[in-house]
Amino acid sequence: MGGGLIQLVAYGGQDIHLTGNPEFSYFKSVHRRHTNFAIECIEQHSISSITNKEFSANYEIGRHGDLLHKMHLEIELPEQDIRNVNTNGYCAYTNTTAYAFLKDVELIIGSESIDKHTGKWYDIHTELADIHSEEGYLINKNDIGTILTYKKPQRLKMFVPLKFWFCRDISQALPLIALQYHSVNVKFNFRSIKHIINTKQHVIEGVVQDISALHQESSNSDEPLPSKIKLWCNYIYLDSDERKRFAKSGHEYLIEQVQEISDNFKKRLHIPFNHSVKALYWVIQNKIANTAVNDYSKIDNSMNIKPITTEVPWVNRNDFLNYRTHTTNNPSYLNSIKKYEHFEQAKIIINGLDRTSLRDAIYYRTIQPHEVGYKIPEKNIYMYSFALKPNEFQPSGACNFSKIDSASLEFTGDLEPGYTISVYALNYNILRIMNGFGGLLYSS
């Protein structure tokens, strides 16, 4: 008798709880037949033009298919001709370039704003939810050591997958066929190409060496344009019977939205959100990081936070997604070291009562993401979840901020001046589609 057969006949009372009255077999699979469909990716055409300054691009989504699912931006930026770059320095497109270039994107149905995401929110979500670190390749995310090797901004081709609720879950695909009387628009706001170039300061006895040379006058029409900006959409084509059902029926979709507030970083921050909130996320930045500068020859060391080492400043202008308090090239330091947190402890207060006790900053940056299914971020990103799995579409808990009189975040520690805080709330709402029109069931 083989050893495997001995295991098979060694059957006792305990095994009844595992294999008594079996309900399926691992050795026979059953599949379900699905409705007939097809998917096609089609380029959209903007009704706006690309400029070398800050600009908007408005896309009216064409009615090429029955349902709208995934969307992504394709962005090409040109190589820049930078003159007089000191050999000891660097000059490059700012890190996580695609998200820095994208100020925000808004979904509009009819004339109603349904959801709006900023490039910063995309950065936060990717840091937490991109478990396999695949998206970093698409958006030009590099470690600091790589950026330090660049002497001029290199030509880039990047892709930005949009993160609206219907893009993330195919069962929530937007039924264009049921929106006969409402248009669907996606509006993008982009930064100027000159505002996403980052450099190291070169200071010798207080004199800045010339690292300029992107045409420094903002009115100069010769500044290079982004080479390409395209929006691609995945359309789903339905079989005739299902298509008729979608067109004639009313629909109610549980959707996700993002709310945002920004303010000066202070001991207590009021967070006046609405709706059923799954989770809160916040980042803290030196104001310099969010400051755009055109003339690189006028950057001097007064614009920096003093670095720990002389290799790279903590923060520089045009560094919009920099939440650092450090200069190390290795983000793994964040896993255990408390020294580089923006605050000592924090708690959430609801209607004057502590919703959470005072917890160390590292709890909100490491333990909270780990407990709810996110990865530990490589940046100083903090969060608190009311849901078991906030990144999954299936509801698993929420806090109804519409029924709360007051809510705030309270911080302890030595809070240095000159910082801002951005807080994001991921909430649920209902999108109702009836008689060819669509709109939100609950407004702000």
C-alpha positions, 0 to 999 in steps of 0.5 A: 500500500502506498503512503498516499493510500494510507492518508486516504484511509486514515479518516476520523471524526474530525474529518467530517467537518472538512469532507463530510457530505462534500459539496464540490470536487477539486477535480471537476470544474463547472463554468457559467455561460456569459452574455455575448460581448466585445471590447474595443479601445478607441481614441477620443478627440479633444475640443481643446488645443495643447499649449506650452502653458497651463491648459485644459483638455475637454473630451466629449466621450463618443458614443461608439459603444454601449458601455464605457469601461477603462480609460487611459491617457497617453502622454509624450513629453519631448527631450529638453535642450538645457544649456550650461548644466553643471556636471555635478548637478542634475536636471530632469522631469520631476519624479512621477512625471505623469501625475505631476503633469496632470493637475486634475481630471473631472467626470461630467455627465450632462452639466453635473460634476460626478467625480474629480481626481487630482494627480496627487490623489492618483499618486496616493492611491498608486502608492497604496494599491499598486501591490506589484509596483507595475504602474510606476513604470507607466508614470515615470516613477524613479528612485532619487538615485536614478534622477540624479544621473540626468543632465537634461529632461529625457523624452518620455512616453507615459500612460495614466490609467484613470481611476473612476469607479467604472474604470476599476470594475467591469460590472460598473461599466457606464451605460452610454446606451442609457444616457440618450439625452446626457453627454459624458465629458472628461475634462483634464487640467495640465501644468505647464511643461516648464513647471514639471522640471526639477533641478539641483541647486548649485551654490558656490559662495552664495552665487547660483551657477546657471542651470537655466535655459529652458526659455526663461520668459514665460511668454516665449512661444518657442517653448516646446509643447507636449509631443502628444496627449491622447485619451483612449477609452474601452467600449463594450458592445452588447448583444441585441437583447442585452443592449435593449434591456440596458437602453430601456431600463432605469439603473442605480449604481453604487459609485465611489467619489473622492473629496479633498480639502487642503489647508495649512498644517496645524494642530487641529484640522477641521474635515467637513466631508459628506456622504458615507466615507470608506477611508481618510488619507492625508499627506503633508508637504513643504509649501516649496514643493507645490511652488512652480518656478519658470526661471531655473537660473534664479533658484537659490538655496533659500528655496530649500529645506536644509538637507541632511546631506549635501547630495540632494535637498529635501524638497525643491520647487516643481516637486509637486508629489514630494512628501518627504522629510528626508534625503535617503535614496532608499525608501525602506527606511520608512518601514521602521524609523519614526525620526522622519515623520511629519508629526508625533501622534494623531487622532480623529475626533468626531462630534467632540469624542475621540474616534481613535486614540492618539496613535504614533504617526507610523501606525497611520503610515504602516499598520493601517494600510497593512491591516486593510489590504494595502501595501506600505507606501514608499512615501510619507502617506497616512490613512485611516480606514472605516472599511475592512477592505477600502480598495475593494468595491464591495462595501465593507464598512463606512462612516456617514459624515453627512450625519456628523456635526463636526470632525477633525484631525488632531496632531501632536509634536513639533509642527514646523511652519511652512507646511500644507496638509491635503486630506482625501475622503473616499466615499460612496454615492448613488448614480441614478440613470433614468429616461435617458438622463443621469445624475447623483442621488445625494449632493454635497 
